[in-house]
């Protein structure tokens, strides 16, 4: 019986099991960890800064020499259950060298937190960074949010829910999601449900495609690897179509020769269209 599109339970499990589909992930994880450790030392990262009261509510901050720096906030993936902010410090140098600060966030993982709680924690991280912008030489008028996989989902949710007018802070400049998940319903019918414990109400309320806001909003940059599961490619296409139909600006890339784990590496590769697009959005905002 089809549970989502033309997938039954076995088909969904096979489609969504990214590590089983991509054995190369083991090499990627080892390389990320080694490069990130070197980068944290070389760039004198400020590590494990608490932005909230929970043990998981911490961030690492990589600062350029320039003051009043733009900031790219990055949220790691791992199906909301694994990985760590420290695994993604390797992305920082490409931005720091351009005068852009880089913050890598942690959040409380499932099953200790629901996805709704994670969305709230990311919102607290953004608010904390805004409130401490002067302390770290950041320009709150140029804060952007990004993420990979489940982190892309959280970035899009934070972007849609950002209401800075009440706090007096400017809105987030843009959002960049790589290999993001924009509809949660298929996860509810897959092996992921045992840990994520989703219901129909939460999948609707926490799916970025279902909560696209009206009114003025900055651009959305989406990217997915051509070699990723078809569900990820289709979800990006559908989300981007809904985003532009709502009158918002954006760009969607399908990156040749990239699988789910190599896709995020393009975010910091000099000369790659994804990296160039992110830097251009900061430059355009700066005028």
Order of alpha helices (4+ residues) and beta strands (2+ residues): alpha-alpha-alpha-beta-beta-beta-alpha-beta-alpha-alpha-beta-alpha-beta-alpha-alpha-alpha-beta-alpha-beta-alpha-alpha
